[in-house]
Amino acid sequence: MVPLRGRSVADLFRAAGYDTPLFSNRLSGTDDRTAFGTCASEGRVLVTLDLDFANPLVFDPGAGAGIVVLRLPKNHARSDVAAAVKVLLEGTVSHDVTGNLWVVARPGPAATARLPAR
């Protein structure tokens, strides 16, 4: 994985080989449906911190290339976002997000908890 030092989160995606435009640059101030529709029409996976997109009854991930919601603490740091993106990128090595809804958390105690043995 790529170290974050001096890089944007989008740079992490680009370093992994993804074409990554930033909606904050293109669609700033648009509503959720417009953002989702733009991603769907362009065949792009929507990666967001907005938990509204985690509702598949409102935003059908199968209608586009998929949705990834990064679930982070309210007062998250940039490094938390980067850590969650790294988890996402590691997941895409063996799984395809296309048409699916993924909710990704930053690594930590909740993300690495073990289930009790049966």
N, CA, C and O of each residue as an XYZ file, in Angstrom:
472
protein
N       0.823     -1.178      0.000
C       0.000      0.000      0.000
C       0.874      1.252      0.000
O       2.045      1.221      0.377
N       0.274      2.332     -0.428
C       0.981      3.598     -0.566
C       0.900      4.380      0.741
O      -0.191      4.520      1.292
N       2.019      4.897      1.259
C       1.931      5.734      2.464
C       1.192      7.028      2.140
O       1.281      7.540      1.024
N       0.457      7.555      3.129
C      -0.357      8.750      2.902
C       0.455     10.032      2.964
O       0.034     11.046      2.406
N       1.585     10.020      3.614
C       2.359     11.243      3.834
C       2.445     12.102      2.573
O       3.052     11.701      1.581
N       1.826     13.298      2.621
C       1.892     14.230      1.500
C       0.954     13.882      0.349
O       1.040     14.503     -0.710
N       0.071     12.920      0.523
C      -0.808     12.508     -0.561
C      -2.262     12.683     -0.157
O      -2.602     12.649      1.026
N      -3.106     12.869     -1.147
C      -4.543     12.927     -0.872
C      -5.096     11.506     -0.884
O      -4.438     10.577     -1.352
N      -6.302     11.350     -0.368
C      -6.948     10.037     -0.395
C      -7.152      9.598     -1.844
O      -6.986      8.419     -2.159
N      -7.508     10.524     -2.723
C      -7.674     10.180     -4.139
C      -6.376      9.621     -4.714
O      -6.403      8.749     -5.582
N      -5.240     10.122     -4.232
C      -3.952      9.602     -4.700
C      -3.785      8.128     -4.358
O      -3.134      7.391     -5.098
N      -4.373      7.687     -3.230
C      -4.309      6.270     -2.876
C      -5.018      5.426     -3.935
O      -4.517      4.375     -4.336
N      -6.189      5.892     -4.385
C      -6.910      5.181     -5.434
C      -6.123      5.202     -6.747
O      -6.018      4.183     -7.430
N      -5.581      6.349     -7.087
C      -4.821      6.470     -8.336
C      -3.586      5.576     -8.315
O      -3.251      4.954     -9.323
N      -2.912      5.509     -7.174
C      -1.724      4.653     -7.058
C      -2.093      3.183     -7.218
O      -1.262      2.373     -7.630
N      -3.336      2.838     -6.893
C      -3.803      1.454     -7.041
C      -4.359      1.202     -8.450
O      -4.828      0.103     -8.747
N      -4.304      2.223     -9.313
C      -4.703      2.049    -10.699
C      -6.118      2.464    -11.045
O      -6.610      2.138    -12.125
N      -6.795      3.192    -10.129
C      -8.170      3.623    -10.382
C      -8.208      5.051    -10.899
O      -7.483      5.918    -10.409
N      -9.060      5.292    -11.894
C      -9.334      6.634    -12.399
C     -10.277      7.284    -11.381
O     -11.411      6.833    -11.220
N      -9.829      8.325    -10.701
C     -10.554      8.829     -9.536
C     -10.809     10.326     -9.605
O      -9.982     11.114     -9.146
N     -11.951     10.734    -10.176
C     -12.306     12.153    -10.087
C     -12.894     12.438     -8.708
O     -13.443     11.544     -8.065
N     -12.778     13.663     -8.267
C     -13.331     14.045     -6.970
C     -14.616     14.826     -7.164
O     -14.632     15.850     -7.846
N     -15.702     14.337     -6.557
C     -16.968     15.046     -6.661
C     -16.902     16.395     -5.985
O     -17.611     17.323     -6.376
N     -16.054     16.517     -4.970
C     -15.966     17.816     -4.311
C     -15.536     18.882     -5.319
O     -15.838     20.062     -5.145
N     -14.839     18.468     -6.360
C     -14.432     19.401     -7.403
C     -15.502     19.549     -8.478
O     -15.667     20.637     -9.031
N     -16.237     18.474     -8.787
C     -17.163     18.469     -9.908
C     -18.609     18.749     -9.518
O     -19.316     19.451    -10.241
N     -19.053     18.217     -8.399
C     -20.473     18.280     -8.052
C     -20.725     18.904     -6.694
O     -21.706     18.566     -6.031
N     -19.876     19.786     -6.281
C     -20.026     20.417     -4.981
C     -21.397     21.064     -4.851
O     -21.814     21.852     -5.700
N     -22.089     20.715     -3.768
C     -23.390     21.311     -3.508
C     -24.559     20.600     -4.161
O     -25.699     21.031     -3.987
N     -24.325     19.530     -4.904
C     -25.439     18.811     -5.520
C     -26.061     17.852     -4.516
O     -25.443     17.498     -3.512
N     -27.288     17.439     -4.797
C     -27.955     16.521     -3.884
C     -27.464     15.085     -4.109
O     -26.801     14.786     -5.101
N     -27.808     14.212     -3.162
C     -27.336     12.829     -3.200
C     -27.778     12.096     -4.463
O     -26.994     11.355     -5.054
N     -29.014     12.294     -4.876
C     -29.521     11.589     -6.067
C     -28.747     11.986     -7.325
O     -28.496     11.146     -8.190
N     -28.373     13.250     -7.428
C     -27.590     13.702     -8.582
C     -26.201     13.075     -8.559
O     -25.704     12.622     -9.590
N     -25.577     13.049     -7.386
C     -24.253     12.435     -7.265
C     -24.311     10.954     -7.630
O     -23.466     10.455     -8.373
N     -25.323     10.253     -7.096
C     -25.476      8.832     -7.387
C     -25.744      8.614     -8.875
O     -25.159      7.723     -9.491
N     -26.621      9.423     -9.445
C     -26.937      9.301    -10.866
C     -25.740      9.538    -11.758
O     -25.576      8.861    -12.774
N     -24.898     10.496    -11.388
C     -23.691     10.769    -12.161
C     -22.752      9.573    -12.123
O     -22.216      9.165    -13.153
N     -22.553      9.012    -10.930
C     -21.693      7.820    -10.816
C     -22.258      6.665    -11.626
O     -21.523      5.983    -12.340
N     -23.562      6.445    -11.516
C     -24.197      5.343    -12.241
C     -24.044      5.515    -13.744
O     -23.714      4.562    -14.449
N     -24.284      6.729    -14.240
C     -24.205      6.956    -15.684
C     -22.777      6.852    -16.213
O     -22.565      6.515    -17.378
N     -21.792      7.145    -15.349
C     -20.393      7.052    -15.766
C     -19.793      5.679    -15.461
O     -18.634      5.424    -15.787
N     -20.579      4.790    -14.833
C     -20.071      3.459    -14.500
C     -19.013      3.484    -13.413
O     -18.090      2.669    -13.415
N     -19.147      4.427    -12.479
C     -18.163      4.574    -11.406
C     -18.730      4.106    -10.078
O     -19.921      4.263     -9.807
N     -17.868      3.531     -9.254
C     -18.238      3.191     -7.887
C     -18.265      4.492     -7.095
O     -17.344      5.303     -7.195
N     -19.315      4.690     -6.313
C     -19.416      5.863     -5.454
C     -18.793      5.522     -4.109
O     -19.262      4.614     -3.421
N     -17.744      6.236     -3.728
C     -17.094      6.066     -2.429
C     -17.358      7.340     -1.645
O     -17.020      8.435     -2.095
N     -17.969      7.194     -0.461
C     -18.433      8.368      0.262
C     -18.382      8.156      1.772
O     -18.326      7.026      2.256
N     -18.401      9.253      2.493
C     -18.554      9.229      3.952
C     -20.018      9.424      4.354
O     -20.360      9.312      5.531
N     -20.869      9.713      3.390
C     -22.277     10.015      3.640
C     -23.051      8.727      3.908
O     -23.248      7.916      3.003
N     -23.491      8.542      5.159
C     -24.192      7.313      5.548
C     -25.548      7.159      4.869
O     -26.105      6.061      4.870
N     -26.097      8.227      4.289
C     -27.367      8.115      3.566
C     -27.269      7.095      2.432
O     -28.257      6.440      2.101
N     -26.092      6.959      1.842
C     -25.909      6.039      0.725
C     -25.877      4.577      1.168
O     -25.863      3.683      0.322
N     -25.866      4.316      2.467
C     -25.865      2.951      2.978
C     -27.251      2.325      2.985
O     -27.403      1.175      3.396
N     -28.257      3.053      2.542
C     -29.617      2.533      2.490
C     -29.909      2.037      1.074
O     -30.170      2.843      0.181
N     -29.867      0.710      0.857
C     -30.088      0.194     -0.501
C     -31.521      0.348     -0.989
O     -31.782      0.161     -2.177
N     -32.456      0.685     -0.105
C     -33.826      0.940     -0.539
C     -33.952      2.309     -1.196
O     -34.872      2.551     -1.978
N     -33.022      3.199     -0.873
C     -33.015      4.534     -1.460
C     -32.033      4.591     -2.629
O     -32.347      5.147     -3.682
N     -30.852      4.020     -2.444
C     -29.806      4.018     -3.468
C     -29.446      2.570     -3.781
O     -28.700      1.932     -3.038
N     -29.979      2.059     -4.883
C     -29.761      0.674     -5.284
C     -28.353      0.524     -5.861
O     -28.074      1.044     -6.941
N     -27.458     -0.182     -5.154
C     -26.097     -0.321     -5.662
C     -26.036     -1.056     -6.993
O     -25.081     -0.891     -7.751
N     -27.054     -1.870     -7.281
C     -27.093     -2.589     -8.548
C     -27.448     -1.704     -9.730
O     -27.280     -2.107    -10.881
N     -27.939     -0.500     -9.455
C     -28.280      0.440    -10.527
C     -27.035      1.116    -11.087
O     -27.097      1.778    -12.123
N     -25.923      0.955    -10.416
C     -24.673      1.554    -10.876
C     -23.540      0.566    -10.706
O     -23.749     -0.647    -10.687
N     -22.346      1.096    -10.584
C     -21.165      0.244    -10.446
C     -20.936     -0.187     -9.004
O     -20.029     -0.973     -8.729
N     -21.753      0.323     -8.076
C     -21.612     -0.043     -6.673
C     -21.449      1.178     -5.791
O     -21.190      2.285     -6.262
N     -21.609      0.942     -4.485
C     -21.487      2.014     -3.499
C     -20.592      1.519     -2.371
O     -20.738      0.392     -1.898
N     -19.670      2.368     -1.949
C     -18.842      2.089     -0.778
C     -19.015      3.255      0.182
O     -18.732      4.405     -0.156
N     -19.486      2.940      1.385
C     -19.637      3.948      2.429
C     -18.524      3.720      3.443
O     -18.398      2.634      4.009
N     -17.727      4.743      3.663
C     -16.671      4.683      4.671
C     -17.288      5.113      5.995
O     -17.695      6.263      6.157
N     -17.352      4.196      6.925
C     -17.981      4.478      8.226
C     -16.891      4.816      9.235
O     -16.088      3.966      9.620
N     -16.885      6.065      9.647
C     -15.832      6.572     10.525
C     -16.440      7.315     11.703
O     -17.609      7.701     11.663
N     -15.645      7.518     12.760
C     -16.135      8.310     13.888
C     -16.473      9.735     13.435
O     -15.943     10.215     12.433
N     -17.359     10.406     14.182
C     -17.748     11.773     13.814
C     -16.544     12.695     13.658
O     -16.445     13.423     12.670
N     -15.650     12.670     14.602
C     -14.481     13.553     14.567
C     -13.268     12.805     14.036
O     -12.232     12.726     14.696
N     -13.410     12.260     12.838
C     -12.325     11.460     12.271
C     -11.212     12.358     11.720
O     -11.418     13.518     11.364
N     -10.052     11.767     11.674
C      -8.882     12.441     11.116
C      -8.696     11.976      9.671
O      -9.265     10.968      9.252
N      -7.913     12.706      8.942
C      -7.591     12.333      7.561
C      -6.967     10.945      7.524
O      -7.186     10.182      6.583
N      -6.197     10.625      8.543
C      -5.561      9.308      8.588
C      -6.589      8.185      8.749
O      -6.357      7.069      8.283
N      -7.733      8.470      9.409
C      -8.806      7.479      9.516
C      -9.408      7.179      8.143
O      -9.688      6.026      7.817
N      -9.602      8.222      7.350
C     -10.128      8.047      6.000
C      -9.147      7.219      5.180
O      -9.540      6.282      4.485
N      -7.875      7.572      5.267
C      -6.855      6.843      4.516
C      -6.806      5.372      4.934
O      -6.660      4.493      4.085
N      -6.926      5.103      6.226
C      -6.901      3.722      6.710
C      -8.096      2.938      6.171
O      -7.950      1.780      5.777
N      -9.284      3.563      6.151
C     -10.468      2.894      5.614
C     -10.318      2.646      4.112
O     -10.725      1.597      3.614
N      -9.742      3.596      3.397
C      -9.513      3.423      1.958
C      -8.541      2.273      1.728
O      -8.721      1.490      0.795
N      -7.528      2.162      2.554
C      -6.587      1.049      2.403
C      -7.275     -0.295      2.627
O      -6.988     -1.262      1.921
N      -8.190     -0.366      3.614
C      -8.970     -1.585      3.834
C      -9.804     -1.882      2.591
O      -9.866     -3.026      2.142
N     -10.442     -0.861      2.039
C     -11.242     -1.015      0.827
C     -10.392     -1.557     -0.320
O     -10.774     -2.522     -0.982
N      -9.252     -0.939     -0.548
C      -8.395     -1.361     -1.658
C      -7.901     -2.796     -1.478
O      -7.799     -3.546     -2.450
N      -7.598     -3.175     -0.247
C      -7.199     -4.559      0.009
C      -8.350     -5.519     -0.296
O      -8.127     -6.619     -0.801
N      -9.577     -5.100      0.012
C     -10.745     -5.930     -0.264
C     -11.010     -6.124     -1.745
O     -11.517     -7.165     -2.160
N     -10.662     -5.106     -2.553
C     -10.923     -5.198     -3.987
C      -9.968     -6.159     -4.687
O     -10.179     -6.510     -5.847
N      -8.929     -6.580     -3.993
C      -8.000     -7.545     -4.587
C      -8.700     -8.888     -4.808
O      -8.472     -9.550     -5.821
N      -9.545     -9.286     -3.867
C     -10.182    -10.603     -3.958
C     -11.702    -10.543     -4.128
O     -12.336    -11.582     -4.310
N     -12.295     -9.352     -4.073
C     -13.749     -9.216     -4.196
C     -14.081     -8.066     -5.138
O     -13.317     -7.110     -5.265
N     -15.227     -8.173     -5.792
C     -15.664     -7.151     -6.736
C     -16.812     -6.351     -6.122
O     -17.817     -6.922     -5.698
N     -16.660     -5.052     -6.078
C     -17.690     -4.184     -5.497
C     -18.827     -3.912     -6.494
O     -19.882     -3.413     -6.103
N     -18.624     -4.228     -7.752
C     -19.598     -3.904     -8.788
C     -21.004     -4.371     -8.420
O     -21.240     -5.553     -8.170
N     -21.931     -3.413     -8.391
C     -23.325     -3.704     -8.104
C     -23.631     -4.007     -6.646
O     -24.744     -4.422     -6.324
N     -22.670     -3.809     -5.767
C     -22.838     -4.126     -4.350
C     -22.734     -2.885     -3.479
O     -22.266     -1.833     -3.916
N     -23.179     -3.031     -2.241
C     -23.009     -2.006     -1.218
C     -21.989     -2.529     -0.218
O     -22.190     -3.585      0.381
N     -20.913     -1.806     -0.038
C     -19.905     -2.134      0.968
C     -19.895     -1.020      1.998
O     -19.953      0.158      1.647
N     -19.824     -1.388      3.256
C     -19.610     -0.428      4.337
C     -18.263     -0.787      4.946
O     -18.073     -1.892      5.454
N     -17.338      0.149      4.889
C     -15.958     -0.103      5.299
C     -15.604      0.794      6.476
O     -15.847      2.000      6.441
N     -15.034      0.207      7.507
C     -14.576      0.959      8.674
C     -13.054      0.983      8.678
O     -12.393      0.165      8.039
N     -12.524      1.941      9.414
C     -11.067      1.974      9.562
C     -10.651      0.785     10.405
O     -11.433      0.310     11.229
N      -9.443      0.298     10.215
C      -8.992     -0.816     11.046
C      -8.918     -0.382     12.506
O      -8.638      0.781     12.797
N      -9.159     -1.273     13.381
C      -9.115     -0.974     14.801
C      -9.801     -2.080     15.569
O     -10.148     -3.110     14.991
N     -10.004     -1.889     16.852
C     -10.595     -2.963     17.669
C     -11.923     -3.476     17.130
O     -12.145     -4.687     17.119
N     -12.818     -2.589     16.681
C     -14.116     -3.048     16.195
C     -13.967     -3.806     14.880
O     -14.701     -4.759     14.617
N     -13.021     -3.381     14.062
C     -12.844     -4.010     12.757
C     -12.105     -5.341     12.859
O     -12.189     -6.167     11.951
N     -11.392     -5.552     13.943
C     -10.585     -6.764     14.058
C     -11.064     -7.690     15.175
O     -10.359     -8.623     15.557
N     -12.253     -7.433     15.692
C     -12.774     -8.269     16.779
C     -12.960     -9.708     16.308
O     -13.374     -9.951     15.175
N     -12.653    -10.650     17.181
C     -12.813    -12.061     16.841
C     -14.102    -12.578     17.444
O     -14.502    -12.195     18.543
N     -14.737    -13.456     16.696
C     -15.939    -14.089     17.212
C     -15.537    -15.195     18.174
O     -14.508    -15.838     17.966
N     -16.320    -15.437     19.224
C     -15.984    -16.511     20.159
C     -16.070    -17.869     19.470
O     -16.888    -18.081     18.575
N     -15.222    -18.764     19.902
C     -15.229    -20.125     19.350
C     -16.511    -20.820     19.767
O     -17.034    -20.559     20.851
N     -17.011    -21.684     18.938
C     -18.246    -22.410     19.247
C     -17.942    -23.660     20.007
O     -18.855    -24.406     20.358
